[in-house]
Amino acid sequence: MSGSTRKVVLVTGASSGIGEAIAARLAREGHQVVAGARRTDRLEHLVGNTRADAAAAGGGIEAVRLDVTDRADVAAFVEDARDRHGRVDVLVNNAGVMPLSRLDSLLVEEWDRMIDVNVRGLLHGIAAALPVFAAQGGGHFVTTASIGAHQVVPTSAVYSGSKYAAWAITEGLRQECDPSIRVTTISPGVVTSELADTITEPGAAEAMRTYRAHAIDPDAVARAVAFALAQPTDVDVNEIVVRPARQR
């Protein structure tokens, strides 16, 4: 990859699932990736599995501990990456949780966690990166939303609400930003990941096991992100929905 197309890409929630796949694919395509998450052991495993391929493509990958619910932590994540690499070209706001449950189960702490990670975490990323993008005259926000932003099913009320908020915030960001800053929302359908393993309500967990019968690999979402990033600077891919062919 040439220096003109190589980007400094920050990915949140990179320790598993979609975030891990995005970080790995972009590094192997020759970008400089900064992978952030709370589970540093998983990040180091990602780096170990990816570093050689990334270097061969002219890219790189590094791990940084990150808690997206901590505004100062996210600000440092972005600022430190800019200081090390001279700029930040892309922020992939991917971190998310999905403990589905019926509202009458009253799992309020799980609702709070979804709001903290899926909504506040996204806002923290925007607050940290937007001044950097504005100062350097360009950048690219990528938000991992969900098909849940477009449809609600029993047990998904709070999760879908948080992902609709992510979609709406990102769409508002797109409309407000200077054209030099591109904004993309990726809405995955059912994907093989650890997200479903956090569901504590038995009924919701059983429904998800059935729902995941046709799950696609997270790299399908990573390829969509790579496509959006690869477009010329005058092309902004605003939204992509990626789901299994069997999912309706």
C-alpha positions in Angstrom: 0.0 0.0 0.0 1.3 3.4 -0.9 1.9 6.1 1.6 -1.0 8.2 0.1 -3.5 5.4 0.7 -2.2 4.1 4.0 -4.3 5.4 6.9 -4.0 5.6 10.7 -7.1 3.7 11.8 -8.3 3.5 15.4 -10.7 0.7 16.3 -12.6 0.4 19.5 -14.0 -2.9 20.9 -11.2 -4.7 19.0 -10.7 -7.6 21.3 -13.3 -9.9 19.7 -15.9 -10.3 17.0 -16.5 -7.5 14.5 -13.9 -5.2 16.0 -11.2 -7.8 16.0 -12.0 -8.7 12.4 -11.9 -5.0 11.3 -8.6 -4.4 13.0 -7.0 -7.5 11.5 -8.3 -6.9 8.0 -7.3 -3.3 7.8 -3.8 -4.0 9.2 -3.3 -6.8 6.7 -4.4 -4.4 3.9 -1.5 -2.1 4.9 -3.0 0.4 7.3 -1.6 1.4 10.6 -4.2 0.1 13.1 -4.5 1.1 16.8 -6.7 -1.6 18.4 -8.4 -0.5 21.6 -10.4 -2.6 24.2 -10.5 -3.5 27.9 -9.2 -7.0 27.5 -5.5 -6.5 26.8 -4.7 -10.2 26.7 -7.1 -10.6 23.7 -5.6 -7.5 22.1 -2.1 -8.9 22.4 -3.3 -12.2 20.8 -4.7 -10.2 17.9 -1.5 -8.3 17.5 0.6 -11.5 17.6 -1.6 -13.1 14.9 -1.6 -10.1 12.7 1.7 -8.2 13.0 3.7 -10.2 10.4 1.0 -10.0 7.7 0.5 -6.3 8.4 4.2 -5.5 8.1 4.4 -7.4 4.8 1.7 -5.2 3.5 3.3 -2.0 4.8 1.0 -1.6 7.7 1.1 -2.2 11.4 -1.0 -2.9 14.4 -0.7 -2.0 18.1 -2.8 -2.7 21.2 -4.0 0.0 23.7 -6.2 -0.6 26.7 -9.4 1.4 26.3 -12.6 1.8 28.2 -15.0 3.7 26.0 -17.3 4.6 28.9 -14.5 6.7 30.3 -14.4 10.0 28.4 -10.8 10.8 29.4 -9.7 7.3 28.4 -11.1 7.8 24.9 -9.6 11.3 24.6 -6.2 9.9 25.5 -6.6 7.0 23.0 -7.1 9.4 20.2 -4.5 12.0 21.3 -1.8 9.4 22.0 -2.3 7.9 18.5 -2.0 11.3 16.9 1.1 12.0 18.8 2.7 8.7 17.8 1.7 8.6 14.2 1.3 12.3 13.3 -2.4 12.1 12.5 -5.6 10.1 12.8 -7.4 9.3 9.6 -10.2 6.9 10.8 -12.0 6.2 14.0 -14.1 3.0 14.0 -16.6 3.4 16.8 -17.3 -0.3 17.2 -17.4 -1.1 20.9 -20.8 -2.5 21.9 -22.7 -4.8 24.2 -26.0 -6.7 23.6 -27.5 -8.3 26.8 -31.0 -8.7 25.3 -34.0 -9.0 27.6 -37.7 -8.3 27.9 -38.5 -5.0 29.6 -40.6 -6.7 32.3 -37.5 -8.6 33.4 -36.3 -5.2 34.7 -32.6 -5.8 34.2 -31.9 -2.2 34.7 -28.2 -2.5 35.2 -27.9 -4.2 31.9 -29.9 -1.4 30.2 -27.5 1.1 31.8 -24.5 -0.8 30.5 -25.9 -0.7 26.9 -26.5 3.0 27.1 -23.0 3.6 28.6 -21.2 1.6 26.0 -23.4 1.8 22.9 -24.4 5.5 23.1 -22.0 7.3 25.5 -19.0 5.4 24.2 -19.9 6.5 20.7 -20.2 10.1 21.8 -16.9 10.0 23.6 -15.3 8.8 20.4 -16.8 11.6 18.4 -15.9 14.2 21.0 -12.3 13.0 21.0 -11.7 12.7 17.2 -13.8 15.5 15.8 -11.4 18.3 16.8 -8.5 16.3 15.5 -10.2 15.7 12.1 -11.2 19.4 11.9 -7.6 20.6 12.7 -6.0 18.3 10.1 -8.6 19.0 7.4 -10.1 15.5 7.1 -11.0 12.2 8.6 -13.5 9.4 8.6 -15.9 8.2 11.3 -17.2 4.7 11.0 -20.0 3.6 13.4 -20.9 0.0 14.0 -24.7 0.2 14.5 -26.9 -2.9 14.0 -29.8 -4.2 12.0 -31.5 -3.6 15.4 -31.3 0.1 14.6 -33.9 -0.6 11.8 -36.1 -3.2 13.4 -37.3 -4.1 16.9 -38.2 -7.6 18.1 -39.2 -8.8 21.6 -36.2 -8.6 24.0 -34.5 -6.0 21.8 -36.2 -2.8 23.0 -33.3 -1.3 24.9 -30.6 -2.7 22.5 -32.5 -1.5 19.4 -33.0 1.9 21.1 -29.3 2.2 21.7 -28.4 1.3 18.2 -31.1 3.5 16.7 -29.4 6.3 18.8 -26.1 5.3 17.3 -27.5 5.5 13.8 -29.2 8.9 14.5 -26.1 10.4 16.1 -24.0 9.3 13.2 -26.4 10.6 10.6 -26.5 13.9 12.5 -22.8 14.0 12.5 -22.7 13.4 8.8 -25.0 16.3 8.1 -23.1 18.7 10.4 -19.5 17.8 9.3 -17.5 19.6 6.7 -17.3 17.5 3.5 -13.6 16.8 4.3 -14.9 14.5 7.1 -16.6 11.4 5.9 -19.1 9.5 8.0 -20.2 5.9 7.5 -22.7 3.7 9.5 -22.4 -0.1 9.2 -25.4 -2.0 10.4 -24.6 -5.8 10.7 -27.2 -8.5 10.9 -26.6 -11.6 12.9 -22.8 -12.2 13.1 -20.8 -14.8 14.9 -19.5 -13.1 18.0 -19.4 -13.1 21.8 -22.2 -10.5 22.1 -24.9 -13.2 22.5 -22.9 -14.8 25.3 -23.7 -11.8 27.5 -27.4 -12.5 27.5 -28.5 -13.5 31.0 -32.3 -13.8 30.5 -33.0 -17.5 29.6 -35.7 -16.8 27.0 -33.7 -14.2 25.2 -30.7 -16.5 25.2 -32.6 -19.3 23.7 -34.2 -17.1 21.0 -30.7 -15.9 20.1 -29.4 -19.4 19.7 -32.1 -20.0 17.1 -31.5 -16.6 15.5 -27.8 -17.3 15.1 -28.3 -20.5 13.0 -27.3 -18.6 9.9 -24.8 -16.1 11.4 -22.1 -14.8 9.0 -18.4 -14.4 9.8 -17.3 -11.0 11.3 -15.0 -10.5 8.3 -18.0 -9.8 6.2 -18.5 -6.6 8.1 -14.8 -5.9 8.0 -14.9 -6.1 4.2 -17.7 -3.5 4.2 -15.6 -1.2 6.4 -12.6 -1.7 4.1 -14.7 -0.8 1.1 -15.9 2.4 2.6 -12.4 3.5 3.6 -11.1 2.7 0.1 -13.3 5.2 -1.8 -11.9 8.4 -3.2 -12.0 11.4 -0.9 -15.0 12.9 -2.8 -17.1 9.7 -2.2 -18.8 9.2 1.2 -20.4 5.8 1.7 -23.0 6.8 4.2 -24.6 3.5 5.2 -24.2 -0.2 4.6 -26.4 -3.0 5.9 -24.7 -6.4 6.0 -26.6 -9.5 7.0 -26.9 -13.2 6.1 -28.7 -13.9 2.9 -31.2 -16.0 4.9 -32.0 -13.3 7.4 -35.2 -11.4 6.9 
